[in-house]
Amino acid sequence: MASFSRIRAWLFIAAVSAATAAGAVGCEGEETSDEQDIAETKELFGDDRVADVLKGDLTKVPRNWGEFETLFGVGRACKRTDSKEIYVVEESSSRATGEQQETDMLLPRAVVTGCNTGEKNAANEPLYQSYSLMAALFSSPDVPGAKDGDPMVFDRVEVMALDRTTGLYNFYVMTPSSDSSAPGTLQRIQLRPDNSVYVYTKAPSKRLSKKKSTDRLCNNCHVNMGPLMNEMHEPWTNWISTHKTLPEAAAELTGETRSIVSEAVSIDGSHSRLGLANDLEKTMMAAIRVWNEGQYSVAGSGFVQAAIDGDQPQGLPGLLKSVFCETELQYASAFGTVPVELFVDPGAVAGGNFQPPTSYATDVFPILMPVRADMDERIETALIKKKVVSQKTAIAIRLVDDANDVFSSVRCNLHGPATADLPTDATKVDAHLRAFLRDKVDALYQEGARRDYARALLDDSVTDVKPARTAYLGVASAIYAREAQKLQSSEGRAELKARSQTRKEAARKMFDRDANPMPILHDEDQL
């Protein structure tokens, strides 16, 4: 078997048409007039780059990936000479049916961003052209060319486009129509405020079909309907990056798959263009920030404001889940150092200097340990910026369990009662949460420096928490040093591996469904 990963990147949906329920508006096969066609086309699109190209003329809808690249000027059609913004992760698993299945084949996936030539970027957003349009490519062992080294699926184009008005991502799927000579069929997947998922389907000159889905579709993986990258940070496990090049098995790739993969790094050395995860990380982090907080130039835009306004199903209680619990996960791996999350919650020790300890040379772990997602951190940051929650309150919440950034039952169990009688006025939420926590200080925080720090954070009359924070961080640093020392003994490493394994089991339970956003997580004792 080739040495490649089972990591999944972000992926939209696998079989939209098969998963939708009855309830269509109009008849899919019914012809429609030009006037109706224009009206229905307007209903189909958001205010985004897909609409810029296709709105009002669905005869342009691509039937395959090559047509999409050419029409939108992305991927291999990108005018950049240093990078085509094609980023590749090595895999041996397929999501072609919507469920992850392991194989013994090299089945690469790719994320393709919007081709940033430096032009048309929004004000103060130098990466806008990259994150405002993103597409995913995946592989399947069942496509005709798979056995000959060409496993990528090119007749299904899955796209996220940032809406300029709402600041949210619109999800589109483009597929061939039943008539091979006709343009493609366009679908839009939409999560509504009542938490239902709808699929809009439009073929040129046909009535718009609007159906409520019986499946969560892209929402199965994009839990908040935002950008997703499981291995966001260094070492970007199994992504092509400065730490990893293509495996020997890549030389056996053929056809369009070889052409796509070779844009991450040339397989045969014929060009110097690169698509490294180092750069994709920057794009994805910018995308998550803008999607949450909205564009600076568009007041009231972004996911967090939409949820506060009731335009997203999460509402304020759902947003606060990102502070108390976790709604998404990322996966951290040891490289030269061990992730600090194995020992401490970075959110609880904010302001401290907790450096990741050096990995034990002959026993490097963990690999793909679940950690708090940038998405949840950025939701918390947006709530702070919008003055829904103060930074002091957010730290006090994280401080309830300073050893666990995710899967903390003691902290997450507070979310329900803390939000049960939440004020509808967002400006009064922070005071409500602070009063809730103040009443429980003795029960929630261990006596000593941690409790003293919590009291200072939650006492409205205390203007300077620095003395209490300094005392707490001193104690936390000593505990951190003792925990990190466990890397030096076999018994200590066994304990730490068990800690990582517990997280993996919790992640499997969190996403206990066939379609989910997880990579394949190998048990620590199998690594």
C-alpha positions in Angstrom: 0.0 0.0 0.0 1.3 3.5 -0.8 2.2 5.7 2.2 -0.5 8.3 2.1 -3.0 9.7 4.5 -6.7 9.2 5.1 -7.2 12.9 5.8 -10.3 14.6 4.4 -10.3 18.2 3.4 -13.5 20.2 3.3 -16.1 18.5 1.1 -19.6 19.5 0.2 -22.1 16.8 -0.8 -22.0 13.6 -2.7 -25.5 12.9 -3.9 -27.9 15.8 -3.6 -30.6 14.6 -6.0 -30.8 11.2 -4.3 -31.2 12.7 -0.9 -34.0 15.2 -1.4 -37.6 14.8 -0.4 -40.9 15.6 -2.2 -42.1 19.2 -2.2 -40.9 20.6 -5.5 -42.1 24.0 -6.6 -43.1 23.5 -10.2 -42.3 20.5 -12.3 -38.6 19.8 -13.1 -39.3 18.6 -16.6 -41.7 21.4 -17.5 -40.6 24.1 -20.0 -40.7 27.7 -18.8 -40.8 31.0 -20.6 -37.8 33.3 -20.9 -39.5 35.7 -18.5 -40.0 33.0 -15.9 -36.5 31.7 -16.5 -35.0 35.1 -15.6 -37.2 35.4 -12.5 -36.3 31.9 -11.3 -32.7 32.4 -12.1 -32.6 35.4 -9.8 -34.1 33.4 -7.0 -31.4 30.8 -7.4 -28.4 33.0 -6.8 -26.9 35.0 -4.0 -24.7 38.1 -4.6 -21.5 36.3 -5.3 -19.0 35.3 -8.0 -21.1 32.4 -9.3 -24.0 34.8 -9.9 -21.6 37.2 -11.6 -21.0 34.7 -14.3 -24.2 32.6 -14.5 -27.1 34.8 -13.4 -29.5 35.3 -16.3 -27.7 32.8 -18.5 -27.7 29.2 -17.3 -26.6 28.1 -20.8 -23.1 28.8 -19.4 -23.4 26.3 -16.5 -20.3 24.1 -16.6 -20.8 20.3 -17.2 -17.4 19.4 -15.8 -14.4 20.7 -13.9 -12.5 21.8 -17.1 -15.4 24.0 -18.2 -15.6 25.5 -14.7 -11.9 26.3 -14.6 -12.1 28.1 -18.0 -15.3 29.9 -17.3 -14.3 31.2 -13.9 -10.6 31.6 -14.5 -9.5 29.5 -11.6 -7.4 26.3 -11.2 -5.3 25.7 -14.2 -6.9 28.6 -15.9 -5.7 31.0 -13.2 -3.6 33.8 -14.6 -1.1 33.6 -11.8 2.3 32.3 -12.8 3.7 31.3 -9.4 0.7 29.3 -8.2 -2.7 28.1 -9.6 -4.0 28.0 -6.1 -4.6 24.2 -6.2 -3.9 22.5 -2.9 -3.7 18.8 -2.6 -4.0 16.4 0.3 -3.0 12.7 -0.1 -5.6 10.2 0.8 -6.6 6.6 0.4 -10.2 7.1 1.2 -13.2 8.0 -1.0 -16.2 10.2 -0.2 -17.8 9.7 -3.6 -21.0 8.3 -2.0 -21.0 10.8 0.8 -19.5 8.3 3.3 -15.8 7.7 3.9 -14.5 4.4 2.7 -10.9 3.3 3.0 -9.1 1.8 0.0 -5.6 0.7 -1.0 -5.4 3.3 -3.8 -4.0 6.8 -4.0 -7.1 9.0 -4.0 -6.0 12.6 -3.8 -8.3 15.5 -2.9 -7.9 19.1 -3.9 -9.1 22.5 -2.7 -9.0 25.2 -5.4 -9.3 28.8 -4.4 -10.4 31.8 -6.4 -7.2 33.0 -8.2 -5.8 36.1 -6.5 -3.9 38.1 -9.0 -4.0 41.1 -6.7 -6.8 42.8 -8.6 -10.5 43.2 -7.4 -9.7 42.5 -3.8 -12.1 44.1 -1.2 -10.7 46.9 0.9 -8.3 45.7 3.6 -8.8 42.1 2.4 -5.7 41.1 0.4 -6.8 37.5 0.1 -10.4 38.2 -0.9 -10.1 36.9 -4.4 -8.8 33.6 -3.0 -11.4 32.9 -0.4 -14.4 34.5 -2.1 -14.7 31.4 -4.5 -13.5 28.0 -3.5 -14.1 24.5 -5.0 -13.4 21.0 -4.0 -12.2 18.0 -6.0 -12.3 14.4 -4.7 -11.4 11.0 -6.0 -13.3 7.7 -6.3 -12.0 4.2 -7.0 -15.1 3.7 -9.2 -14.6 6.2 -11.9 -13.5 4.7 -15.3 -9.9 5.8 -15.1 -9.3 5.1 -11.5 -7.4 1.8 -12.0 -5.2 3.5 -14.5 -4.2 6.2 -12.1 -6.9 8.9 -12.9 -9.3 8.7 -10.0 -10.5 12.2 -9.6 -14.2 13.0 -10.2 -14.5 15.8 -12.8 -18.2 15.7 -13.7 -19.3 17.2 -10.4 -18.3 20.7 -9.5 -18.8 21.7 -5.8 -18.4 25.4 -5.0 -18.5 27.8 -2.1 -19.0 31.5 -3.0 -18.9 34.3 -0.5 -22.0 36.5 -0.6 -21.1 40.2 -0.7 -24.4 41.3 0.9 -24.8 38.7 3.7 -21.2 37.7 4.3 -22.2 34.1 4.3 -21.1 31.3 1.9 -23.5 30.1 -0.8 -23.1 26.4 -1.7 -23.5 25.4 -5.4 -23.2 22.1 -7.3 -22.8 21.9 -11.0 -23.4 18.6 -12.9 -24.1 17.4 -16.4 -27.7 17.4 -17.5 -29.4 14.2 -18.9 -28.8 15.6 -22.4 -25.0 15.4 -23.0 -25.2 18.2 -25.6 -27.0 20.6 -23.2 -25.4 22.9 -20.6 -25.0 21.7 -17.0 -27.6 21.7 -14.2 -27.1 24.0 -11.3 -28.1 23.3 -7.7 -27.9 25.6 -4.6 -27.9 24.1 -1.1 -29.3 26.4 1.6 -29.6 26.1 5.3 -32.7 28.0 6.5 -33.3 29.8 9.9 -35.6 26.9 10.9 -32.6 24.6 10.5 -34.1 22.9 7.5 -32.0 22.2 4.4 -33.4 23.1 0.9 -32.1 22.2 -2.5 -32.8 24.5 -5.5 -32.3 22.8 -8.9 -32.4 24.7 -12.2 -31.7 23.5 -15.7 -31.9 26.0 -18.6 -35.5 26.5 -19.8 -36.8 24.2 -17.1 -38.9 25.2 -14.0 -37.1 25.7 -10.8 -37.3 22.7 -8.4 -37.2 23.6 -4.7 -37.2 20.7 -2.3 -36.7 20.2 1.4 -34.0 17.7 1.9 -34.3 14.7 4.2 -30.5 14.7 4.6 -28.3 17.4 6.0 -26.2 17.3 2.8 -23.2 19.7 3.1 -24.4 20.7 6.6 -23.3 17.2 7.7 -19.7 18.3 7.4 -19.9 22.1 7.3 -21.5 22.2 10.7 -21.8 26.0 10.7 -21.9 26.2 6.9 -18.6 27.9 6.8 -15.1 27.0 5.5 -13.5 23.8 6.8 -9.9 22.6 6.9 -9.2 19.8 9.3 -5.5 20.1 9.5 -5.3 23.9 9.6 -1.9 24.4 11.1 1.7 23.1 10.9 2.6 20.4 10.0 -0.6 20.3 7.9 -0.6 16.5 8.1 -0.5 14.9 4.7 -1.1 18.1 2.8 1.5 19.0 0.2 3.5 21.7 2.1 7.0 22.7 3.0 7.1 19.7 5.2 5.8 17.2 2.7 6.1 16.5 -1.0 4.4 14.0 -3.2 4.8 10.3 -2.4 6.4 8.0 -4.9 3.0 6.7 -5.8 2.2 10.1 -7.4 4.4 9.2 -10.3 1.8 6.6 -11.3 -1.0 9.1 -11.6 -2.3 9.8 -15.1 -4.6 12.1 -17.0 -6.4 15.0 -15.5 -5.7 13.8 -11.9 -2.0 14.0 -12.6 -2.4 17.4 -14.1 -4.3 18.7 -11.1 -2.0 17.1 -8.5 1.1 18.4 -10.3 0.0 22.0 -9.6 0.6 21.5 -5.9 4.2 20.6 -6.8 5.4 19.4 -10.2 5.5 15.6 -10.4 8.1 15.6 -13.2 9.9 18.9 -12.5 8.5 20.6 -15.6 7.5 23.8 -13.8 8.1 25.6 -10.5 4.5 26.5 -9.5 3.5 25.5 -6.0 0.2 25.1 -4.1 1.3 24.6 -0.5 -0.8 24.1 2.6 1.2 26.9 4.2 -0.6 29.3 1.9 -4.0 27.6 2.1 -3.9 28.0 5.9 -3.6 31.8 5.4 -6.5 31.8 3.0 -8.7 29.6 5.2 -8.0 31.7 8.3 -8.9 34.9 6.5 -12.1 33.2 5.2 -13.1 32.0 8.6 -12.5 35.5 10.1 -14.5 37.4 7.4 -17.3 34.8 7.3 -17.7 35.2 11.1 -17.2 38.9 11.5 -18.4 40.1 8.1 -16.6 42.4 5.7 -15.5 45.8 7.1 -17.2 47.6 4.2 -20.6 45.8 4.7 -22.2 46.6 8.0 -24.3 43.9 9.6 -22.8 41.1 7.5 -21.2 37.8 8.6 -22.4 34.6 10.3 -22.3 35.8 13.9 -24.5 38.9 13.2 -26.8 36.7 11.1 -27.2 34.3 14.0 -27.8 37.2 16.5 -30.5 38.6 14.1 -32.2 35.2 13.9 -31.2 34.6 10.3 -29.2 31.5 11.2 -30.6 28.5 13.2 -28.0 28.7 15.9 -29.2 32.0 17.5 -27.3 33.4 20.4 -27.4 30.2 22.5 -25.8 28.3 19.6 -23.1 30.9 19.2 -22.3 30.6 22.9 -21.8 26.9 22.5 -18.5 27.8 20.8 -17.4 29.4 24.1 -18.5 26.7 26.5 -18.2 23.6 24.2 -17.2 22.9 20.6 -19.2 22.9 17.4 -16.4 21.8 15.1 -13.0 20.2 15.5 -9.5 20.5 14.1 -6.8 17.9 14.3 -3.3 18.6 15.5 -0.2 16.4 15.1 3.2 16.4 16.6 6.1 17.2 14.4 9.2 18.8 16.0 7.0 19.7 19.0 3.9 18.4 20.7 0.6 20.4 20.5 0.1 22.4 23.7 -3.6 21.3 23.8 -2.4 17.9 25.0 -1.7 19.6 28.3 -3.7 22.8 28.6 -6.5 24.9 27.1 -4.8 27.9 25.4 -8.0 29.9 25.9 -7.8 29.5 29.7 -4.1 30.6 29.9 -4.4 33.5 27.6 -1.6 36.0 28.3 0.8 33.2 29.3 3.9 31.9 27.5 3.1 28.3 27.0 5.5 27.0 24.3 4.9 23.5 22.8 7.4 21.0 24.2 9.8 19.1 22.0 8.6 15.7 20.7 10.3 12.6 22.1 12.6 11.7 19.2 11.8 7.9 19.0 8.1 8.2 19.9 6.4 11.1 18.1 2.8 11.6 18.9 -0.1 12.5 18.9 -1.2 12.2 15.3 -4.5 13.9 14.4 -5.5 14.6 17.9 -8.8 16.5 18.1 -8.4 20.1 19.3 -10.5 23.3 19.4 -11.3 24.6 16.0 -10.3 28.0 14.7 -14.0 28.3 13.8 -15.1 28.2 17.5 -12.3 30.5 18.5 -13.2 33.0 15.8 -16.9 32.8 16.8 -15.8 33.7 20.4 -13.7 36.5 19.1 -16.6 37.9 17.1 -18.8 37.8 20.1 -16.2 39.8 22.0 -15.8 42.3 19.3 -19.6 42.8 19.1 -19.6 43.2 22.9 -22.0 40.3 23.4 -19.4 38.7 25.6 -16.5 40.4 27.3 -13.0 39.0 27.1 -13.0 38.6 30.9 -16.2 36.5 30.7 -14.8 34.3 27.9 -11.6 33.6 29.8 -13.7 32.9 33.0 -15.7 30.3 31.0 -12.6 28.6 29.6 -11.0 28.7 33.1 -13.7 26.3 34.4 -11.6 23.5 32.9 -8.1 24.8 32.1 -6.8 21.4 31.1 -9.1 20.6 28.3 -9.8 22.8 25.2 -12.4 20.3 23.9 -14.7 17.6 25.4 -14.9 19.2 28.8 -18.1 17.9 30.4 -17.8 20.2 33.4 -17.6 23.3 31.2 -20.0 22.2 28.5 -22.6 21.1 31.0 -22.9 24.7 32.0 -24.0 25.8 28.5 -27.6 24.7 28.9 -28.4 26.3 32.2 -26.3 29.4 31.4 -28.4 30.0 28.2 -31.8 28.8 29.5 -33.0 32.3 30.3 -30.8 34.2 28.0 -31.8 37.8 27.5 -33.1 38.5 23.9 -31.2 41.8 24.0 -27.6 40.9 23.0 -26.2 43.8 25.0 -27.4 42.2 28.3 -26.0 38.7 27.6 -22.6 39.3 29.2 -24.1 40.6 32.5 -26.3 37.5 32.5 -23.4 35.1 32.0 -21.2 36.9 34.6 -24.0 36.7 37.2 -24.5 33.0 36.4 -20.8 32.2 36.9 -20.4 34.4 40.0 -23.0 32.4 41.8 -21.0 29.2 41.2 -17.4 30.3 41.7 -16.7 28.1 44.7 -18.2 25.0 43.0 -16.6 25.6 39.6 -13.0 26.7 40.4 -10.4 24.9 42.5 -9.4 26.8 45.6 -6.3 28.8 45.2 -4.9 30.9 42.3 -7.4 29.7 39.8 -10.4 30.6 41.9 -8.9 33.9 42.8 -8.3 34.7 39.1 -11.9 33.7 38.3 -13.2 36.0 41.1 -11.2 38.9 39.7 -12.4 38.3 36.2 -16.1 38.1 37.3 -16.0 41.0 39.8 -17.3 44.1 38.0 -15.6 46.3 40.6 -12.1 44.9 39.8 -10.5 47.0 37.0 -7.0 45.4 37.1 -6.9 41.6 37.0 -3.2 41.5 36.3 -2.1 40.5 39.8 -4.5 37.6 39.9 -3.7 36.5 36.4 0.1 36.6 37.1 -0.4 34.4 40.2 -2.6 32.0 38.3 -0.3 31.7 35.3 2.6 31.0 37.6 0.8 28.0 39.0 -0.4 26.9 35.6 3.1 27.1 34.2 4.4 24.8 36.9 1.7 22.3 36.2 2.4 22.6 32.5 6.1 21.9 33.0 5.3 18.8 35.1 2.8 17.5 32.4 5.3 18.1 29.6 7.9 16.1 31.6 5.8 13.0 31.1 7.1 12.9 27.5 10.5 11.7 28.9 9.2 8.4 30.4 7.5 5.5 28.8 4.8 5.5 31.6 4.3 9.2 31.0 4.0 8.8 27.3 1.5 6.0 27.7 -0.6 8.3 29.9 -0.5 11.1 27.3 -1.4 8.7 24.5 -4.4 7.6 26.5 -5.4 11.2 26.8 -5.2 11.7 23.1 -7.1 8.4 22.5 -9.9 9.6 24.7 -10.3 12.7 22.6 -10.4 10.6 19.4 -13.2 8.4 20.9 -15.1 11.5 21.9 -14.8 12.9 18.3 -16.2 9.7 16.9 -19.1 10.0 19.3 -19.6 13.7 18.4 -19.9 12.9 14.7 -21.5 9.5 15.0 -23.0 9.4 11.5 -22.1 8.1 8.1 -21.5 11.5 6.5 -19.2 13.5 8.8 -16.3 16.0 8.7 -13.7 13.8 10.5 -10.6 12.4 9.0 -10.0 8.7 9.6 -8.6 8.6 13.1 -6.2 5.8 13.9 -6.0 4.7 17.5 -2.8 5.9 19.2 -1.6 2.4 19.8 -1.8 1.7 16.0 0.4 4.6 15.0 
